[in-house]
Amino acid sequence: MITAMIWALMISAAPGFWRVIVGPTVPDRIVAADALSIIMTTTLALLGLVFNNPVFLDIAIAFAVLAFADVLIMAKFFEHGELHL
Amino acid sequence: MSTLFRESAAYVLMAGGAFFSLASVIGIIRFPDIYTRIHAGTKALTGGATLILLGAALYTPSWQISAKLFLIAAFLMATNPIASHAISRACYRHGMRPGLAFIDEYGHSGEKGDRT
């Protein structure tokens, strides 16, 4: 049943790659990739329930932190053209 | 009996979260503007991910895994609006104006040169 939920999540996330590929501007791609990364985080949490292994939850926490920093750095770079850290 | 009720509630929560995730992805594909796409990718997706993680925390019997899932949900609820706000502010300061908006209240404060 959890496996069916993971399949539903992945099938619902698959059309988002269309916006990542053909997005007219750069922020469209950033937003679509951010949405896909959040769906990926929840999928990792559900995989931890399927395999009964808490390592997947640690990977999900690290993935959420890295995706957040990734989006912030890409937005900063898109705003200024270079990184003003 | 209690286990059946708990797992049923968890499945209902997870199905709602999957529906909100699907609605968010459809909104990102179908909406016409970058700001409306940010709107679709922020609220619906935060709610959907939180619902799925709460359902998973209700499904598992051990409280350590539930605590970790609550931690992931709290982190997503804290950081996803910040990331979306950063993207929309970068879009506005890069020069992309919202073409569908009637009132642009950020226009007066954004042109004073307060670059943080």
N, CA and C atoms of all chains as a GROMACS GRO file, in nm:
protein
  603
    1MET      N    1   0.084  -0.121   0.000
    1MET     CA    2   0.000   0.000   0.000
    1MET      C    3   0.087   0.126   0.000
    2ILE      N    4   0.193   0.123   0.082
    2ILE     CA    5   0.289   0.233   0.079
    2ILE      C    6   0.358   0.236  -0.057
    3THR      N    7   0.382   0.117  -0.114
    3THR     CA    8   0.445   0.110  -0.246
    3THR      C    9   0.356   0.175  -0.352
    4ALA      N   10   0.226   0.153  -0.342
    4ALA     CA   11   0.133   0.219  -0.435
    4ALA      C   12   0.136   0.370  -0.417
    5MET      N   13   0.152   0.417  -0.292
    5MET     CA   14   0.161   0.562  -0.268
    5MET      C   15   0.287   0.619  -0.330
    6ILE      N   16   0.400   0.543  -0.321
    6ILE     CA   17   0.524   0.590  -0.383
    6ILE      C   18   0.509   0.597  -0.535
    7TRP      N   19   0.441   0.496  -0.593
    7TRP     CA   20   0.418   0.500  -0.738
    7TRP      C   21   0.332   0.619  -0.777
    8ALA      N   22   0.229   0.648  -0.696
    8ALA     CA   23   0.144   0.764  -0.727
    8ALA      C   24   0.222   0.894  -0.722
    9LEU      N   25   0.312   0.906  -0.620
    9LEU     CA   26   0.392   1.027  -0.609
    9LEU      C   27   0.486   1.043  -0.728
   10MET      N   28   0.551   0.932  -0.769
   10MET     CA   29   0.648   0.944  -0.878
   10MET      C   30   0.580   0.971  -1.011
   11ILE      N   31   0.461   0.910  -1.032
   11ILE     CA   32   0.389   0.936  -1.157
   11ILE      C   33   0.337   1.080  -1.159
   12SER      N   34   0.296   1.132  -1.042
   12SER     CA   35   0.250   1.271  -1.039
   12SER      C   36   0.365   1.368  -1.051
   13ALA      N   37   0.487   1.328  -1.015
   13ALA     CA   38   0.602   1.419  -1.026
   13ALA      C   39   0.665   1.416  -1.164
   14ALA      N   40   0.637   1.313  -1.243
   14ALA     CA   41   0.705   1.299  -1.372
   14ALA      C   42   0.676   1.412  -1.471
   15PRO      N   43   0.552   1.467  -1.480
   15PRO     CA   44   0.532   1.577  -1.577
   15PRO      C   45   0.606   1.705  -1.541
   16GLY      N   46   0.656   1.718  -1.417
   16GLY     CA   47   0.730   1.837  -1.381
   16GLY      C   48   0.862   1.851  -1.456
   17PHE      N   49   0.915   1.738  -1.505
   17PHE     CA   50   1.039   1.747  -1.582
   17PHE      C   51   1.018   1.821  -1.713
   18TRP      N   52   0.894   1.826  -1.761
   18TRP     CA   53   0.867   1.901  -1.884
   18TRP      C   54   0.894   2.050  -1.862
   19ARG      N   55   0.853   2.101  -1.744
   19ARG     CA   56   0.878   2.242  -1.714
   19ARG      C   57   1.026   2.266  -1.690
   20VAL      N   58   1.098   2.169  -1.636
   20VAL     CA   59   1.242   2.185  -1.616
   20VAL      C   60   1.313   2.194  -1.750
   21ILE      N   61   1.268   2.114  -1.848
   21ILE     CA   62   1.339   2.109  -1.975
   21ILE      C   63   1.303   2.229  -2.063
   22VAL      N   64   1.173   2.256  -2.083
   22VAL     CA   65   1.133   2.356  -2.182
   22VAL      C   66   1.091   2.488  -2.119
   23GLY      N   67   1.120   2.509  -1.988
   23GLY     CA   68   1.078   2.632  -1.922
   23GLY      C   69   1.131   2.755  -1.994
   24PRO      N   70   1.046   2.857  -2.015
   24PRO     CA   71   1.090   2.970  -2.098
   24PRO      C   72   1.204   3.050  -2.034
   25THR      N   73   1.198   3.068  -1.903
   25THR     CA   74   1.302   3.146  -1.836
   25THR      C   75   1.371   3.058  -1.732
   26VAL      N   76   1.477   3.116  -1.674
   26VAL     CA   77   1.554   3.041  -1.575
   26VAL      C   78   1.476   3.015  -1.445
   27PRO      N   79   1.401   3.114  -1.388
   27PRO     CA   80   1.329   3.085  -1.262
   27PRO      C   81   1.223   2.978  -1.276
   28ASP      N   82   1.165   2.960  -1.396
   28ASP     CA   83   1.072   2.850  -1.416
   28ASP      C   84   1.139   2.716  -1.388
   29ARG      N   85   1.259   2.702  -1.443
   29ARG     CA   86   1.333   2.577  -1.419
   29ARG      C   87   1.368   2.560  -1.272
   30ILE      N   88   1.405   2.673  -1.205
   30ILE     CA   89   1.442   2.665  -1.064
   30ILE      C   90   1.322   2.622  -0.980
   31VAL      N   91   1.204   2.680  -1.008
   31VAL     CA   92   1.084   2.647  -0.930
   31VAL      C   93   1.043   2.502  -0.952
   32ALA      N   94   1.049   2.456  -1.079
   32ALA     CA   95   1.010   2.318  -1.107
   32ALA      C   96   1.107   2.220  -1.041
   33ALA      N   97   1.237   2.252  -1.043
   33ALA     CA   98   1.335   2.164  -0.980
   33ALA      C   99   1.317   2.162  -0.829
   34ASP      N  100   1.278   2.276  -0.770
   34ASP     CA  101   1.253   2.282  -0.627
   34ASP      C  102   1.133   2.194  -0.589
   35ALA      N  103   1.026   2.203  -0.670
   35ALA     CA  104   0.908   2.119  -0.644
   35ALA      C  105   0.944   1.971  -0.656
   36LEU      N  106   1.021   1.935  -0.757
   36LEU     CA  107   1.060   1.795  -0.772
   36LEU      C  108   1.148   1.748  -0.657
   37SER      N  109   1.233   1.838  -0.605
   37SER     CA  110   1.319   1.798  -0.492
   37SER      C  111   1.237   1.775  -0.366
   38ILE      N  112   1.129   1.853  -0.347
   38ILE     CA  113   1.046   1.833  -0.227
   38ILE      C  114   0.968   1.702  -0.238
   39ILE      N  115   0.917   1.673  -0.359
   39ILE     CA  116   0.849   1.544  -0.379
   39ILE      C  117   0.947   1.428  -0.358
   40MET      N  118   1.073   1.450  -0.400
   40MET     CA  119   1.176   1.348  -0.379
   40MET      C  120   1.204   1.325  -0.230
   41THR      N  121   1.200   1.434  -0.151
   41THR     CA  122   1.221   1.420  -0.007
   41THR      C  123   1.111   1.335   0.058
   42THR      N  124   0.986   1.362   0.022
   42THR     CA  125   0.878   1.282   0.078
   42THR      C  126   0.884   1.137   0.031
   43THR      N  127   0.929   1.117  -0.095
   43THR     CA  128   0.944   0.980  -0.145
   43THR      C  129   1.052   0.905  -0.067
   44LEU      N  130   1.160   0.975  -0.031
   44LEU     CA  131   1.265   0.913   0.051
   44LEU      C  132   1.212   0.874   0.188
   45ALA      N  133   1.128   0.960   0.248
   45ALA     CA  134   1.070   0.927   0.379
   45ALA      C  135   0.981   0.803   0.369
   46LEU      N  136   0.903   0.793   0.259
   46LEU     CA  137   0.817   0.675   0.244
   46LEU      C  138   0.900   0.550   0.215
   47LEU      N  139   1.013   0.564   0.144
   47LEU     CA  140   1.101   0.450   0.121
   47LEU      C  141   1.160   0.398   0.251
   48GLY      N  142   1.187   0.490   0.347
   48GLY     CA  143   1.232   0.447   0.478
   48GLY      C  144   1.128   0.362   0.550
   49LEU      N  145   0.999   0.389   0.525
   49LEU     CA  146   0.895   0.304   0.584
   49LEU      C  147   0.887   0.169   0.514
   50VAL      N  148   0.907   0.168   0.380
   50VAL     CA  149   0.894   0.042   0.306
   50VAL      C  150   1.004  -0.055   0.346
   51PHE      N  151   1.130  -0.007   0.345
   51PHE     CA  152   1.242  -0.096   0.375
   51PHE      C  153   1.268  -0.110   0.525
   52ASN      N  154   1.193  -0.036   0.608
   52ASN     CA  155   1.207  -0.040   0.754
   52ASN      C  156   1.350  -0.008   0.796
   53ASN      N  157   1.402   0.099   0.739
   53ASN     CA  158   1.542   0.135   0.758
   53ASN      C  159   1.550   0.286   0.785
   54PRO      N  160   1.594   0.329   0.903
   54PRO     CA  161   1.592   0.473   0.934
   54PRO      C  162   1.698   0.554   0.860
   55VAL      N  163   1.787   0.488   0.783
   55VAL     CA  164   1.892   0.562   0.712
   55VAL      C  165   1.829   0.652   0.607
   56PHE      N  166   1.717   0.607   0.546
   56PHE     CA  167   1.650   0.686   0.443
   56PHE      C  168   1.602   0.821   0.499
   57LEU      N  169   1.565   0.823   0.628
   57LEU     CA  170   1.517   0.949   0.686
   57LEU      C  171   1.631   1.048   0.703
   58ASP      N  172   1.750   0.996   0.742
   58ASP     CA  173   1.867   1.085   0.750
   58ASP      C  174   1.902   1.141   0.614
   59ILE      N  175   1.894   1.054   0.512
   59ILE     CA  176   1.921   1.102   0.376
   59ILE      C  177   1.818   1.206   0.334
   60ALA      N  178   1.692   1.188   0.376
   60ALA     CA  179   1.588   1.285   0.343
   60ALA      C  180   1.615   1.420   0.408
   61ILE      N  181   1.662   1.419   0.535
   61ILE     CA  182   1.695   1.545   0.604
   61ILE      C  183   1.809   1.616   0.532
   62ALA      N  184   1.914   1.542   0.498
   62ALA     CA  185   2.028   1.604   0.428
   62ALA      C  186   1.987   1.656   0.291
   63PHE      N  187   1.898   1.581   0.222
   63PHE     CA  188   1.852   1.623   0.090
   63PHE      C  189   1.769   1.752   0.098
   64ALA      N  190   1.685   1.763   0.204
   64ALA     CA  191   1.605   1.884   0.221
   64ALA      C  192   1.694   2.006   0.246
   65VAL      N  193   1.797   1.988   0.331
   65VAL     CA  194   1.888   2.100   0.361
   65VAL      C  195   1.963   2.142   0.236
   66LEU      N  196   2.014   2.043   0.159
   66LEU     CA  197   2.091   2.077   0.040
   66LEU      C  198   2.004   2.142  -0.068
   67ALA      N  199   1.877   2.097  -0.081
   67ALA     CA  200   1.788   2.157  -0.181
   67ALA      C  201   1.756   2.302  -0.145
   68PHE      N  202   1.738   2.328  -0.015
   68PHE     CA  203   1.710   2.466   0.029
   68PHE      C  204   1.828   2.559  -0.001
   69ALA      N  205   1.949   2.516   0.036
   69ALA     CA  206   2.067   2.598   0.009
   69ALA      C  207   2.089   2.615  -0.142
   70ASP      N  208   2.058   2.511  -0.217
   70ASP     CA  209   2.072   2.514  -0.362
   70ASP      C  210   1.983   2.620  -0.425
   71VAL      N  211   1.855   2.623  -0.383
   71VAL     CA  212   1.760   2.720  -0.439
   71VAL      C  213   1.799   2.862  -0.400
   72LEU      N  214   1.845   2.881  -0.275
   72LEU     CA  215   1.885   3.015  -0.231
   72LEU      C  216   2.004   3.065  -0.313
   73ILE      N  217   2.102   2.978  -0.336
   73ILE     CA  218   2.221   3.020  -0.409
   73ILE      C  219   2.187   3.048  -0.555
   74MET      N  220   2.097   2.966  -0.614
   74MET     CA  221   2.059   2.991  -0.754
   74MET      C  222   1.981   3.120  -0.768
   75ALA      N  223   1.893   3.153  -0.670
   75ALA     CA  224   1.819   3.279  -0.675
   75ALA      C  225   1.912   3.398  -0.662
   76LYS      N  226   2.011   3.387  -0.573
   76LYS     CA  227   2.108   3.495  -0.556
   76LYS      C  228   2.190   3.516  -0.683
   77PHE      N  229   2.229   3.407  -0.744
   77PHE     CA  230   2.309   3.416  -0.866
   77PHE      C  231   2.226   3.472  -0.982
   78PHE      N  232   2.096   3.436  -0.986
   78PHE     CA  233   2.011   3.488  -1.093
   78PHE      C  234   1.984   3.637  -1.075
   79GLU      N  235   1.980   3.683  -0.949
   79GLU     CA  236   1.950   3.824  -0.926
   79GLU      C  237   2.066   3.914  -0.964
   80HIS      N  238   2.187   3.878  -0.924
   80HIS     CA  239   2.300   3.968  -0.942
   80HIS      C  240   2.385   3.935  -1.062
   81GLY      N  241   2.376   3.814  -1.115
   81GLY     CA  242   2.466   3.774  -1.221
   81GLY      C  243   2.597   3.720  -1.169
   82GLU      N  244   2.626   3.746  -1.043
   82GLU     CA  245   2.742   3.687  -0.976
   82GLU      C  246   2.708   3.675  -0.828
   83LEU      N  247   2.791   3.605  -0.754
   83LEU     CA  248   2.759   3.580  -0.615
   83LEU      C  249   2.820   3.686  -0.526
   84HIS      N  250   2.733   3.765  -0.457
   84HIS     CA  251   2.781   3.858  -0.356
   84HIS      C  252   2.759   3.795  -0.219
   85LEU      N  253   2.853   3.718  -0.174
   85LEU     CA  254   2.836   3.649  -0.046
   85LEU      C  255   2.878   3.737   0.070
   86MET      N  256  -0.792  -0.346   1.630
   86MET     CA  257  -0.891  -0.244   1.594
   86MET      C  258  -0.827  -0.106   1.592
   87SER      N  259  -0.748  -0.081   1.696
   87SER     CA  260  -0.680   0.048   1.702
   87SER      C  261  -0.578   0.062   1.590
   88THR      N  262  -0.509  -0.051   1.559
   88THR     CA  263  -0.411  -0.048   1.451
   88THR      C  264  -0.479  -0.023   1.317
   89LEU      N  265  -0.595  -0.085   1.297
   89LEU     CA  266  -0.668  -0.064   1.172
   89LEU      C  267  -0.711   0.082   1.156
   90PHE      N  268  -0.760   0.142   1.266
   90PHE     CA  269  -0.802   0.281   1.259
   90PHE      C  270  -0.683   0.374   1.231
   91ARG      N  271  -0.569   0.344   1.299
   91ARG     CA  272  -0.450   0.428   1.281
   91ARG      C  273  -0.399   0.421   1.138
   92GLU      N  274  -0.392   0.299   1.083
   92GLU     CA  275  -0.341   0.286   0.946
   92GLU      C  276  -0.438   0.345   0.844
   93SER      N  277  -0.568   0.336   0.872
   93SER     CA  278  -0.664   0.398   0.780
   93SER      C  279  -0.649   0.549   0.778
   94ALA      N  280  -0.632   0.609   0.896
   94ALA     CA  281  -0.611   0.754   0.902
   94ALA      C  282  -0.482   0.792   0.831
   95ALA      N  283  -0.377   0.708   0.845
   95ALA     CA  284  -0.250   0.737   0.778
   95ALA      C  285  -0.266   0.731   0.627
   96TYR      N  286  -0.343   0.631   0.577
   96TYR     CA  287  -0.364   0.622   0.432
   96TYR      C  288  -0.445   0.739   0.379
   97VAL      N  289  -0.543   0.784   0.458
   97VAL     CA  290  -0.622   0.900   0.414
   97VAL      C  291  -0.534   1.024   0.404
   98LEU      N  292  -0.447   1.044   0.505
   98LEU     CA  293  -0.357   1.160   0.503
   98LEU      C  294  -0.261   1.151   0.385
   99MET      N  295  -0.207   1.031   0.359
   99MET     CA  296  -0.111   1.018   0.249
   99MET      C  297  -0.178   1.037   0.114
  100ALA      N  298  -0.303   0.990   0.100
  100ALA     CA  299  -0.373   1.011  -0.027
  100ALA      C  300  -0.401   1.159  -0.050
  101GLY      N  301  -0.437   1.232   0.056
  101GLY     CA  302  -0.456   1.376   0.043
  101GLY      C  303  -0.328   1.447   0.004
  102GLY      N  304  -0.215   1.404   0.063
  102GLY     CA  305  -0.087   1.466   0.027
  102GLY      C  306  -0.048   1.438  -0.116
  103ALA      N  307  -0.073   1.315  -0.164
  103ALA     CA  308  -0.042   1.283  -0.303
  103ALA      C  309  -0.130   1.366  -0.398
  104PHE      N  310  -0.258   1.388  -0.359
  104PHE     CA  311  -0.346   1.471  -0.442
  104PHE      C  312  -0.295   1.614  -0.450
  105PHE      N  313  -0.250   1.669  -0.335
  105PHE     CA  314  -0.201   1.807  -0.337
  105PHE      C  315  -0.071   1.819  -0.415
  106SER      N  316   0.015   1.715  -0.408
  106SER     CA  317   0.138   1.717  -0.488
  106SER      C  318   0.107   1.715  -0.637
  107LEU      N  319   0.010   1.631  -0.676
  107LEU     CA  320  -0.030   1.626  -0.817
  107LEU      C  321  -0.088   1.760  -0.862
  108ALA      N  322  -0.171   1.824  -0.775
  108ALA     CA  323  -0.227   1.954  -0.810
  108ALA      C  324  -0.119   2.060  -0.825
  109SER      N  325  -0.015   2.051  -0.739
  109SER     CA  326   0.094   2.148  -0.748
  109SER      C  327   0.172   2.133  -0.878
  110VAL      N  328   0.198   2.007  -0.918
  110VAL     CA  329   0.274   1.986  -1.042
  110VAL      C  330   0.192   2.030  -1.164
  111ILE      N  331   0.061   2.003  -1.160
  111ILE     CA  332  -0.026   2.048  -1.270
  111ILE      C  333  -0.028   2.201  -1.276
  112GLY      N  334  -0.029   2.266  -1.159
  112GLY     CA  335  -0.026   2.412  -1.157
  112GLY      C  336   0.103   2.468  -1.211
  113ILE      N  337   0.216   2.404  -1.177
  113ILE     CA  338   0.345   2.450  -1.229
  113ILE      C  339   0.349   2.436  -1.381
  114ILE      N  340   0.286   2.332  -1.434
  114ILE     CA  341   0.288   2.315  -1.580
  114ILE      C  342   0.191   2.410  -1.648
  115ARG      N  343   0.072   2.432  -1.591
  115ARG     CA  344  -0.035   2.497  -1.665
  115ARG      C  345  -0.043   2.647  -1.645
  116PHE      N  346   0.013   2.702  -1.537
  116PHE     CA  347  -0.004   2.844  -1.510
  116PHE      C  348   0.079   2.929  -1.606
  117PRO      N  349   0.034   3.051  -1.639
  117PRO     CA  350   0.096   3.126  -1.748
  117PRO      C  351   0.217   3.209  -1.709
  118ASP      N  352   0.235   3.240  -1.581
  118ASP     CA  353   0.333   3.339  -1.541
  118ASP      C  354   0.429   3.278  -1.441
  119ILE      N  355   0.545   3.340  -1.423
  119ILE     CA  356   0.642   3.284  -1.328
  119ILE      C  357   0.592   3.301  -1.185
  120TYR      N  358   0.522   3.412  -1.156
  120TYR     CA  359   0.477   3.435  -1.018
  120TYR      C  360   0.363   3.340  -0.981
  121THR      N  361   0.275   3.312  -1.078
  121THR     CA  362   0.170   3.215  -1.049
  121THR      C  363   0.227   3.075  -1.036
  122ARG      N  364   0.336   3.046  -1.109
  122ARG     CA  365   0.399   2.914  -1.093
  122ARG      C  366   0.464   2.902  -0.957
  123ILE      N  367   0.526   3.013  -0.908
  123ILE     CA  368   0.582   3.010  -0.772
  123ILE      C  369   0.472   2.989  -0.669
  124HIS      N  370   0.356   3.055  -0.692
  124HIS     CA  371   0.241   3.039  -0.603
  124HIS      C  372   0.194   2.894  -0.600
  125ALA      N  373   0.191   2.829  -0.717
  125ALA     CA  374   0.148   2.689  -0.720
  125ALA      C  375   0.250   2.598  -0.654
  126GLY      N  376   0.378   2.631  -0.668
  126GLY     CA  377   0.481   2.544  -0.614
  126GLY      C  378   0.508   2.564  -0.467
  127THR      N  379   0.452   2.668  -0.405
  127THR     CA  380   0.482   2.692  -0.264
  127THR      C  381   0.376   2.634  -0.172
  128LYS      N  382   0.252   2.681  -0.186
  128LYS     CA  383   0.152   2.650  -0.084
  128LYS      C  384   0.101   2.507  -0.096
  129ALA      N  385   0.063   2.468  -0.218
  129ALA     CA  386   0.007   2.334  -0.235
  129ALA      C  387   0.111   2.228  -0.207
  130LEU      N  388   0.236   2.255  -0.248
  130LEU     CA  389   0.338   2.153  -0.229
  130LEU      C  390   0.381   2.142  -0.083
  131THR      N  391   0.386   2.257  -0.012
  131THR     CA  392   0.417   2.250   0.132
  131THR      C  393   0.309   2.174   0.209
  132GLY      N  394   0.181   2.202   0.175
  132GLY     CA  395   0.073   2.130   0.240
  132GLY      C  396   0.073   1.982   0.207
  133GLY      N  397   0.100   1.949   0.080
  133GLY     CA  398   0.101   1.809   0.040
  133GLY      C  399   0.213   1.731   0.106
  134ALA      N  400   0.333   1.789   0.108
  134ALA     CA  401   0.446   1.720   0.170
  134ALA      C  402   0.424   1.704   0.319
  135THR      N  403   0.367   1.806   0.385
  135THR     CA  404   0.340   1.796   0.528
  135THR      C  405   0.235   1.688   0.557
  136LEU      N  406   0.132   1.680   0.469
  136LEU     CA  407   0.030   1.576   0.489
  136LEU      C  408   0.091   1.436   0.473
  137ILE      N  409   0.177   1.418   0.372
  137ILE     CA  410   0.237   1.286   0.351
  137ILE      C  411   0.327   1.248   0.469
  138LEU      N  412   0.406   1.345   0.518
  138LEU     CA  413   0.497   1.314   0.629
  138LEU      C  414   0.420   1.288   0.758
  139LEU      N  415   0.308   1.360   0.780
  139LEU     CA  416   0.226   1.332   0.899
  139LEU      C  417   0.160   1.195   0.888
  140GLY      N  418   0.118   1.157   0.767
  140GLY     CA  419   0.062   1.024   0.749
  140GLY      C  420   0.164   0.915   0.776
  141ALA      N  421   0.288   0.938   0.729
  141ALA     CA  422   0.394   0.840   0.754
  141ALA      C  423   0.426   0.831   0.904
  142ALA      N  424   0.425   0.947   0.973
  142ALA     CA  425   0.451   0.947   1.118
  142ALA      C  426   0.339   0.878   1.194
  143LEU      N  427   0.218   0.882   1.138
  143LEU     CA  428   0.106   0.810   1.201
  143LEU      C  429   0.110   0.662   1.169
  144TYR      N  430   0.174   0.627   1.057
  144TYR     CA  431   0.175   0.488   1.014
  144TYR      C  432   0.275   0.404   1.092
  145THR      N  433   0.394   0.461   1.115
  145THR     CA  434   0.499   0.383   1.179
  145THR      C  435   0.473   0.365   1.329
  146PRO      N  436   0.503   0.249   1.386
  146PRO     CA  437   0.475   0.227   1.529
  146PRO      C  438   0.579   0.287   1.624
  147SER      N  439   0.704   0.308   1.576
  147SER     CA  440   0.808   0.354   1.669
  147SER      C  441   0.810   0.506   1.674
  148TRP      N  442   0.837   0.561   1.793
  148TRP     CA  443   0.828   0.706   1.809
  148TRP      C  444   0.956   0.776   1.763
  149GLN      N  445   1.070   0.703   1.750
  149GLN     CA  446   1.191   0.770   1.701
  149GLN      C  447   1.174   0.811   1.555
  150ILE      N  448   1.120   0.718   1.474
  150ILE     CA  449   1.097   0.749   1.333
  150ILE      C  450   0.992   0.859   1.318
  151SER      N  451   0.891   0.858   1.406
  151SER     CA  452   0.791   0.964   1.404
  151SER      C  453   0.853   1.100   1.434
  152ALA      N  454   0.946   1.102   1.531
  152ALA     CA  455   1.013   1.228   1.563
  152ALA      C  456   1.094   1.279   1.445
  153LYS      N  457   1.163   1.188   1.375
  153LYS     CA  458   1.241   1.231   1.258
  153LYS      C  459   1.150   1.283   1.147
  154LEU      N  460   1.034   1.216   1.128
  154LEU     CA  461   0.942   1.262   1.023
  154LEU      C  462   0.882   1.399   1.059
  155PHE      N  463   0.853   1.421   1.188
  155PHE     CA  464   0.806   1.554   1.231
  155PHE      C  465   0.914   1.659   1.208
  156LEU      N  466   1.041   1.619   1.230
  156LEU     CA  467   1.151   1.714   1.207
  156LEU      C  468   1.160   1.752   1.059
  157ILE      N  469   1.146   1.653   0.969
  157ILE     CA  470   1.150   1.682   0.826
  157ILE      C  471   1.033   1.773   0.786
  158ALA      N  472   0.913   1.745   0.842
  158ALA     CA  473   0.795   1.826   0.809
  158ALA      C  474   0.812   1.970   0.856
  159ALA      N  475   0.864   1.988   0.978
  159ALA     CA  476   0.885   2.123   1.030
  159ALA      C  477   0.989   2.198   0.947
  160PHE      N  478   1.093   2.125   0.904
  160PHE     CA  479   1.196   2.190   0.824
  160PHE      C  480   1.141   2.233   0.688
  161LEU      N  481   1.060   2.147   0.626
  161LEU     CA  482   1.002   2.184   0.497
  161LEU      C  483   0.907   2.303   0.512
  162MET      N  484   0.825   2.304   0.617
  162MET     CA  485   0.734   2.416   0.638
  162MET      C  486   0.809   2.545   0.666
  163ALA      N  487   0.930   2.536   0.723
  163ALA     CA  488   1.006   2.657   0.753
  163ALA      C  489   1.080   2.708   0.630
  164THR      N  490   1.133   2.617   0.547
  164THR     CA  491   1.227   2.661   0.443
  164THR      C  492   1.165   2.680   0.306
  165ASN      N  493   1.056   2.611   0.273
  165ASN     CA  494   1.002   2.625   0.137
  165ASN      C  495   0.945   2.764   0.108
  166PRO      N  496   0.874   2.831   0.202
  166PRO     CA  497   0.834   2.970   0.174
  166PRO      C  498   0.951   3.065   0.163
  167ILE      N  499   1.060   3.039   0.237
  167ILE     CA  500   1.178   3.127   0.227
  167ILE      C  501   1.240   3.115   0.089
  168ALA      N  502   1.251   2.992   0.038
  168ALA     CA  503   1.311   2.972  -0.094
  168ALA      C  504   1.225   3.036  -0.203
  169SER      N  505   1.091   3.020  -0.192
  169SER     CA  506   1.003   3.080  -0.293
  169SER      C  507   1.008   3.232  -0.288
  170HIS      N  508   1.016   3.288  -0.167
  170HIS     CA  509   1.028   3.433  -0.155
  170HIS      C  510   1.159   3.484  -0.216
  171ALA      N  511   1.266   3.408  -0.196
  171ALA     CA  512   1.395   3.448  -0.254
  171ALA      C  513   1.389   3.445  -0.406
  172ILE      N  514   1.323   3.342  -0.462
  172ILE     CA  515   1.313   3.333  -0.608
  172ILE      C  516   1.230   3.447  -0.664
  173SER      N  517   1.115   3.478  -0.598
  173SER     CA  518   1.028   3.583  -0.653
  173SER      C  519   1.094   3.720  -0.641
  174ARG      N  520   1.168   3.743  -0.531
  174ARG     CA  521   1.237   3.871  -0.517
  174ARG      C  522   1.347   3.885  -0.620
  175ALA      N  523   1.418   3.775  -0.648
  175ALA     CA  524   1.523   3.779  -0.751
  175ALA      C  525   1.462   3.806  -0.887
  176CYS      N  526   1.344   3.746  -0.916
  176CYS     CA  527   1.276   3.771  -1.043
  176CYS      C  528   1.238   3.919  -1.056
  177TYR      N  529   1.183   3.977  -0.949
  177TYR     CA  530   1.139   4.117  -0.958
  177TYR      C  531   1.256   4.211  -0.975
  178ARG      N  532   1.364   4.186  -0.902
  178ARG     CA  533   1.479   4.276  -0.913
  178ARG      C  534   1.558   4.253  -1.039
  179HIS      N  535   1.537   4.137  -1.103
  179HIS     CA  536   1.601   4.114  -1.232
  179HIS      C  537   1.528   4.186  -1.344
  180GLY      N  538   1.404   4.230  -1.318
  180GLY     CA  539   1.332   4.306  -1.418
  180GLY      C  540   1.208   4.240  -1.472
  181MET      N  541   1.169   4.124  -1.420
  181MET     CA  542   1.048   4.056  -1.469
  181MET      C  543   0.929   4.109  -1.390
  182ARG      N  544   0.841   4.187  -1.457
  182ARG     CA  545   0.724   4.242  -1.390
  182ARG      C  546   0.606   4.146  -1.402
  183PRO      N  547   0.522   4.138  -1.299
  183PRO     CA  548   0.403   4.053  -1.309
  183PRO      C  549   0.302   4.113  -1.405
  184GLY      N  550   0.286   4.054  -1.522
  184GLY     CA  551   0.200   4.111  -1.625
  184GLY      C  552   0.052   4.095  -1.597
  185LEU      N  553   0.015   4.002  -1.508
  185LEU     CA  554  -0.126   3.976  -1.482
  185LEU      C  555  -0.178   4.051  -1.361
  186ALA      N  556  -0.090   4.128  -1.291
  186ALA     CA  557  -0.131   4.190  -1.166
  186ALA      C  558  -0.193   4.327  -1.192
  187PHE      N  559  -0.294   4.362  -1.111
  187PHE     CA  560  -0.355   4.496  -1.118
  187PHE      C  561  -0.285   4.593  -1.026
  188ILE      N  562  -0.242   4.547  -0.910
  188ILE     CA  563  -0.177   4.633  -0.812
  188ILE      C  564  -0.036   4.580  -0.788
  189ASP      N  565   0.063   4.670  -0.798
  189ASP     CA  566   0.202   4.630  -0.778
  189ASP      C  567   0.257   4.709  -0.661
  190GLU      N  568   0.235   4.660  -0.540
  190GLU     CA  569   0.275   4.736  -0.422
  190GLU      C  570   0.424   4.730  -0.397
  191TYR      N  571   0.492   4.633  -0.454
  191TYR     CA  572   0.635   4.622  -0.431
  191TYR      C  573   0.711   4.719  -0.519
  192GLY      N  574   0.645   4.779  -0.618
  192GLY     CA  575   0.714   4.865  -0.712
  192GLY      C  576   0.772   4.990  -0.650
  193HIS      N  577   0.705   5.044  -0.545
  193HIS     CA  578   0.756   5.166  -0.483
  193HIS      C  579   0.875   5.138  -0.394
  194SER      N  580   0.870   5.024  -0.326
  194SER     CA  581   0.979   4.996  -0.233
  194SER      C  582   1.098   4.930  -0.303
  195GLY      N  583   1.075   4.870  -0.420
  195GLY     CA  584   1.184   4.799  -0.485
  195GLY      C  585   1.278   4.888  -0.562
  196GLU      N  586   1.233   5.012  -0.593
  196GLU     CA  587   1.316   5.100  -0.677
  196GLU      C  588   1.393   5.203  -0.597
  197LYS      N  589   1.393   5.188  -0.465
  197LYS     CA  590   1.469   5.283  -0.383
  197LYS      C  591   1.614   5.242  -0.370
  198GLY      N  592   1.648   5.130  -0.420
  198GLY     CA  593   1.787   5.088  -0.417
  198GLY      C  594   1.829   5.024  -0.287
  199ASP      N  595   1.734   4.969  -0.212
  199ASP     CA  596   1.772   4.904  -0.087
  199ASP      C  597   1.810   4.760  -0.117
  200ARG      N  598   1.927   4.741  -0.166
  200ARG     CA  599   1.973   4.607  -0.202
  200ARG      C  600   2.040   4.545  -0.082
  201THR      N  601   1.978   4.443  -0.035
  201THR     CA  602   2.032   4.377   0.084
  201THR      C  603   2.126   4.266   0.043
   0.00000   0.00000   0.00000
